[in-house]
Amino acid sequence: MEDNDFVSIWLEENGNPAIEELTQLNLDIASKTAETLADRGVSENELAVSVDINPDEIKRWLMGRHSFSIKTIKEISGQLAAYSAK
């Protein structure tokens, strides 16, 4: 892509709304997950074990340094629902 094409110029001036929306969604999910864990008295390590994910990966998600995949969102939301049912 050329440096002076319309799309590159527009993105440079306005940012990429899709990326910004995805970033905000990931931060919202991380915040809600951390809040739910705290409300239920569940540690990050317990969540990691229950969804079979490396605890360091969970920490990166909750700190907003790593994006969630749809698969991971489903696994975590399922486990959070299980914690809510207890």
CNS distance restraints for C-alpha pairs under 8 A (distance, minus, plus):
assign (resid   1 and name CA) (resid   5 and name CA) 7.39 0.50 0.50
assign (resid   1 and name CA) (resid   8 and name CA) 7.97 0.50 0.50
assign (resid   2 and name CA) (resid   8 and name CA) 7.74 0.50 0.50
assign (resid   3 and name CA) (resid   8 and name CA) 6.35 0.50 0.50
assign (resid   3 and name CA) (resid   9 and name CA) 7.60 0.50 0.50
assign (resid   4 and name CA) (resid   8 and name CA) 6.55 0.50 0.50
assign (resid   4 and name CA) (resid   9 and name CA) 6.28 0.50 0.50
assign (resid   5 and name CA) (resid   9 and name CA) 6.32 0.50 0.50
assign (resid   6 and name CA) (resid  10 and name CA) 6.06 0.50 0.50
assign (resid   7 and name CA) (resid  11 and name CA) 6.04 0.50 0.50
assign (resid   8 and name CA) (resid  12 and name CA) 6.05 0.50 0.50
assign (resid   9 and name CA) (resid  13 and name CA) 6.21 0.50 0.50
assign (resid  10 and name CA) (resid  14 and name CA) 5.84 0.50 0.50
assign (resid  10 and name CA) (resid  15 and name CA) 7.56 0.50 0.50
assign (resid  11 and name CA) (resid  15 and name CA) 4.70 0.50 0.50
assign (resid  11 and name CA) (resid  16 and name CA) 5.78 0.50 0.50
assign (resid  15 and name CA) (resid  20 and name CA) 7.86 0.50 0.50
assign (resid  16 and name CA) (resid  20 and name CA) 6.26 0.50 0.50
assign (resid  17 and name CA) (resid  21 and name CA) 5.94 0.50 0.50
assign (resid  18 and name CA) (resid  22 and name CA) 6.13 0.50 0.50
assign (resid  19 and name CA) (resid  23 and name CA) 6.02 0.50 0.50
assign (resid  20 and name CA) (resid  24 and name CA) 6.18 0.50 0.50
assign (resid  21 and name CA) (resid  25 and name CA) 6.09 0.50 0.50
assign (resid  22 and name CA) (resid  26 and name CA) 6.18 0.50 0.50
assign (resid  23 and name CA) (resid  27 and name CA) 6.29 0.50 0.50
assign (resid  23 and name CA) (resid  67 and name CA) 7.70 0.50 0.50
assign (resid  24 and name CA) (resid  28 and name CA) 6.10 0.50 0.50
assign (resid  25 and name CA) (resid  29 and name CA) 6.16 0.50 0.50
assign (resid  26 and name CA) (resid  30 and name CA) 6.09 0.50 0.50
assign (resid  26 and name CA) (resid  64 and name CA) 6.94 0.50 0.50
assign (resid  26 and name CA) (resid  67 and name CA) 6.10 0.50 0.50
assign (resid  26 and name CA) (resid  68 and name CA) 6.40 0.50 0.50
assign (resid  27 and name CA) (resid  31 and name CA) 6.05 0.50 0.50
assign (resid  27 and name CA) (resid  62 and name CA) 7.91 0.50 0.50
assign (resid  27 and name CA) (resid  64 and name CA) 5.67 0.50 0.50
assign (resid  28 and name CA) (resid  32 and name CA) 6.11 0.50 0.50
assign (resid  29 and name CA) (resid  33 and name CA) 5.97 0.50 0.50
assign (resid  30 and name CA) (resid  34 and name CA) 6.13 0.50 0.50
assign (resid  30 and name CA) (resid  61 and name CA) 6.24 0.50 0.50
assign (resid  30 and name CA) (resid  62 and name CA) 4.64 0.50 0.50
assign (resid  30 and name CA) (resid  63 and name CA) 7.16 0.50 0.50
assign (resid  30 and name CA) (resid  64 and name CA) 6.62 0.50 0.50
assign (resid  31 and name CA) (resid  35 and name CA) 6.10 0.50 0.50
assign (resid  31 and name CA) (resid  62 and name CA) 6.86 0.50 0.50
assign (resid  32 and name CA) (resid  36 and name CA) 6.06 0.50 0.50
assign (resid  33 and name CA) (resid  37 and name CA) 6.12 0.50 0.50
assign (resid  33 and name CA) (resid  62 and name CA) 7.44 0.50 0.50
assign (resid  33 and name CA) (resid  80 and name CA) 7.82 0.50 0.50
assign (resid  34 and name CA) (resid  38 and name CA) 6.20 0.50 0.50
assign (resid  34 and name CA) (resid  62 and name CA) 6.57 0.50 0.50
assign (resid  35 and name CA) (resid  39 and name CA) 6.14 0.50 0.50
assign (resid  36 and name CA) (resid  40 and name CA) 6.12 0.50 0.50
assign (resid  36 and name CA) (resid  80 and name CA) 7.25 0.50 0.50
assign (resid  37 and name CA) (resid  41 and name CA) 5.91 0.50 0.50
assign (resid  37 and name CA) (resid  42 and name CA) 4.89 0.50 0.50
assign (resid  37 and name CA) (resid  43 and name CA) 6.48 0.50 0.50
assign (resid  37 and name CA) (resid  44 and name CA) 7.48 0.50 0.50
assign (resid  37 and name CA) (resid  80 and name CA) 7.69 0.50 0.50
assign (resid  38 and name CA) (resid  42 and name CA) 6.22 0.50 0.50
assign (resid  38 and name CA) (resid  43 and name CA) 7.52 0.50 0.50
assign (resid  40 and name CA) (resid  83 and name CA) 6.86 0.50 0.50
assign (resid  40 and name CA) (resid  84 and name CA) 7.29 0.50 0.50
assign (resid  42 and name CA) (resid  46 and name CA) 6.30 0.50 0.50
assign (resid  42 and name CA) (resid  47 and name CA) 7.09 0.50 0.50
assign (resid  43 and name CA) (resid  47 and name CA) 6.47 0.50 0.50
assign (resid  44 and name CA) (resid  48 and name CA) 6.14 0.50 0.50
assign (resid  44 and name CA) (resid  55 and name CA) 6.81 0.50 0.50
assign (resid  44 and name CA) (resid  58 and name CA) 6.67 0.50 0.50
assign (resid  44 and name CA) (resid  59 and name CA) 7.12 0.50 0.50
assign (resid  45 and name CA) (resid  49 and name CA) 6.19 0.50 0.50
assign (resid  45 and name CA) (resid  55 and name CA) 5.49 0.50 0.50
assign (resid  45 and name CA) (resid  58 and name CA) 7.99 0.50 0.50
assign (resid  46 and name CA) (resid  50 and name CA) 6.16 0.50 0.50
assign (resid  47 and name CA) (resid  51 and name CA) 6.22 0.50 0.50
assign (resid  47 and name CA) (resid  58 and name CA) 8.00 0.50 0.50
assign (resid  47 and name CA) (resid  76 and name CA) 7.88 0.50 0.50
assign (resid  47 and name CA) (resid  79 and name CA) 7.66 0.50 0.50
assign (resid  48 and name CA) (resid  52 and name CA) 5.69 0.50 0.50
assign (resid  48 and name CA) (resid  53 and name CA) 4.90 0.50 0.50
assign (resid  48 and name CA) (resid  54 and name CA) 5.97 0.50 0.50
assign (resid  48 and name CA) (resid  55 and name CA) 5.11 0.50 0.50
assign (resid  48 and name CA) (resid  58 and name CA) 6.37 0.50 0.50
assign (resid  49 and name CA) (resid  53 and name CA) 6.43 0.50 0.50
assign (resid  49 and name CA) (resid  54 and name CA) 7.69 0.50 0.50
assign (resid  49 and name CA) (resid  55 and name CA) 7.64 0.50 0.50
assign (resid  50 and name CA) (resid  79 and name CA) 7.30 0.50 0.50
assign (resid  51 and name CA) (resid  75 and name CA) 6.48 0.50 0.50
assign (resid  51 and name CA) (resid  76 and name CA) 6.88 0.50 0.50
assign (resid  51 and name CA) (resid  79 and name CA) 7.20 0.50 0.50
assign (resid  53 and name CA) (resid  57 and name CA) 6.85 0.50 0.50
assign (resid  53 and name CA) (resid  58 and name CA) 7.17 0.50 0.50
assign (resid  54 and name CA) (resid  58 and name CA) 6.72 0.50 0.50
assign (resid  55 and name CA) (resid  59 and name CA) 6.32 0.50 0.50
assign (resid  56 and name CA) (resid  60 and name CA) 6.27 0.50 0.50
assign (resid  57 and name CA) (resid  61 and name CA) 6.31 0.50 0.50
assign (resid  57 and name CA) (resid  66 and name CA) 7.91 0.50 0.50
assign (resid  58 and name CA) (resid  62 and name CA) 6.18 0.50 0.50
assign (resid  59 and name CA) (resid  63 and name CA) 6.07 0.50 0.50
assign (resid  60 and name CA) (resid  64 and name CA) 6.22 0.50 0.50
assign (resid  60 and name CA) (resid  65 and name CA) 5.07 0.50 0.50
assign (resid  60 and name CA) (resid  66 and name CA) 5.47 0.50 0.50
assign (resid  61 and name CA) (resid  65 and name CA) 5.90 0.50 0.50
assign (resid  61 and name CA) (resid  66 and name CA) 4.92 0.50 0.50
assign (resid  61 and name CA) (resid  67 and name CA) 6.40 0.50 0.50
assign (resid  61 and name CA) (resid  68 and name CA) 6.83 0.50 0.50
assign (resid  68 and name CA) (resid  72 and name CA) 6.04 0.50 0.50
assign (resid  68 and name CA) (resid  73 and name CA) 6.28 0.50 0.50
assign (resid  69 and name CA) (resid  73 and name CA) 6.22 0.50 0.50
assign (resid  70 and name CA) (resid  74 and name CA) 6.23 0.50 0.50
assign (resid  71 and name CA) (resid  75 and name CA) 6.26 0.50 0.50
assign (resid  72 and name CA) (resid  76 and name CA) 5.99 0.50 0.50
assign (resid  73 and name CA) (resid  77 and name CA) 5.88 0.50 0.50
assign (resid  74 and name CA) (resid  78 and name CA) 5.98 0.50 0.50
assign (resid  75 and name CA) (resid  79 and name CA) 6.25 0.50 0.50
assign (resid  76 and name CA) (resid  80 and name CA) 6.03 0.50 0.50
assign (resid  77 and name CA) (resid  81 and name CA) 6.07 0.50 0.50
assign (resid  78 and name CA) (resid  82 and name CA) 6.31 0.50 0.50
assign (resid  79 and name CA) (resid  83 and name CA) 6.29 0.50 0.50
assign (resid  80 and name CA) (resid  84 and name CA) 6.24 0.50 0.50
assign (resid  81 and name CA) (resid  85 and name CA) 6.29 0.50 0.50
assign (resid  82 and name CA) (resid  86 and name CA) 6.63 0.50 0.50
